[in-house]
Amino acid sequence: MPSKQTETKRKKSAAPSILLRYRDTDSDYGVSRATTTRLAQTLGLSETQVIHVALATFARQALPQYEPDNGPLTAAQKKAVERLQPSGRMKVKDSLFKSA
């Protein structure tokens, strides 16, 4: 008869946390607990979820959404692009913007 394995519920290790101190009044750099509560009720979320949504939105607005490139193309890379261009249809430009 096979033995039963007892399931042990392990508590997941908590991610590092920070303390959030609400402002007394709303400003450009902080919100009051009352505002967070109103947002949570309006959106049907918990206060914690409201904070995460706000931070995720801010991150999308403030942080680059692309991997940084290696800078300008080298002369060899430019020549490779020029070779790939169909002749007569398009003109290869060094810049998308007019030089001053």
C-alpha positions as CSV (number, residue, x, y, z in Angstrom):
1,M,0.0,0.0,0.0
2,P,1.5,3.3,-1.0
3,S,2.2,5.8,1.8
4,K,0.3,9.0,1.8
5,Q,2.5,12.1,1.5
6,T,1.4,14.8,3.9
7,E,1.2,18.2,2.3
8,T,2.9,20.9,4.2
9,K,1.9,24.4,3.5
10,R,4.9,26.5,3.4
11,K,4.6,30.2,3.8
12,K,6.0,32.0,0.7
13,S,8.9,34.2,1.6
14,A,7.8,37.7,1.5
15,A,9.3,40.2,-0.9
16,P,11.2,43.1,0.6
17,S,8.7,45.7,1.7
18,I,8.7,49.4,2.4
19,L,6.7,51.6,4.7
20,L,4.3,54.0,3.1
21,R,3.5,57.1,5.0
22,Y,0.4,58.9,3.7
23,R,0.4,62.7,3.4
24,D,-1.9,64.9,5.5
25,T,-3.1,66.5,2.3
26,D,-3.0,65.6,-1.4
27,S,-0.2,67.2,-3.5
28,D,1.8,66.6,-6.7
29,Y,4.1,64.4,-4.6
30,G,1.8,62.4,-2.4
31,V,-1.8,61.5,-1.5
32,S,-3.7,61.2,1.7
33,R,-5.2,57.9,3.0
34,A,-8.7,59.3,2.3
35,T,-7.8,59.7,-1.4
36,T,-6.4,56.1,-1.6
37,T,-9.5,54.8,0.1
38,R,-11.8,56.7,-2.3
39,L,-9.8,55.4,-5.3
40,A,-10.0,51.8,-4.0
41,Q,-13.8,52.1,-3.5
42,T,-14.3,53.7,-7.0
43,L,-12.1,51.1,-8.8
44,G,-13.2,48.1,-6.8
45,L,-9.7,47.4,-5.7
46,S,-7.9,47.1,-2.4
47,E,-5.8,50.0,-1.2
48,T,-2.7,47.9,-1.9
49,Q,-3.8,47.2,-5.4
50,V,-4.4,50.9,-6.0
51,I,-0.9,51.7,-4.9
52,H,0.5,49.0,-7.2
53,V,-1.6,50.3,-10.2
54,A,-0.4,53.8,-9.5
55,L,3.3,52.8,-9.4
56,A,3.0,50.6,-12.5
57,T,1.4,53.5,-14.4
58,F,4.1,55.9,-13.3
59,A,6.8,53.3,-14.2
60,R,5.4,53.0,-17.8
61,Q,5.4,56.8,-18.1
62,A,8.8,57.6,-16.6
63,L,11.0,54.6,-17.5
64,P,12.2,53.7,-21.0
65,Q,10.2,50.9,-22.6
66,Y,13.1,49.7,-24.8
67,E,16.5,48.2,-24.4
68,P,19.3,50.8,-24.9
69,D,21.1,50.4,-28.2
70,N,24.8,50.6,-28.9
71,G,24.8,54.1,-30.2
72,P,25.3,55.4,-33.7
73,L,25.8,53.0,-36.6
74,T,29.4,52.4,-37.7
75,A,30.5,53.1,-41.2
76,A,30.4,49.3,-42.0
77,Q,26.8,49.1,-40.7
78,K,25.8,52.1,-42.8
79,K,27.3,50.5,-45.9
80,A,25.4,47.3,-45.2
81,V,22.1,49.2,-45.0
82,E,22.8,51.0,-48.2
83,R,23.5,47.7,-50.0
84,L,20.1,46.4,-48.8
85,Q,18.2,49.4,-50.3
86,P,16.5,48.8,-53.6
87,S,18.2,51.1,-56.2
88,G,16.2,54.0,-57.4
89,R,13.2,53.6,-55.1
90,M,14.5,55.2,-51.9
91,K,17.3,57.4,-50.8
92,V,19.3,56.5,-47.7
93,K,19.5,59.3,-45.2
94,D,22.0,59.7,-42.3
95,S,19.5,61.4,-40.1
96,L,15.7,61.6,-39.7
97,F,16.1,65.3,-38.8
98,K,17.4,68.3,-40.7
99,S,20.8,69.4,-39.8
100,A,21.1,72.8,-38.3
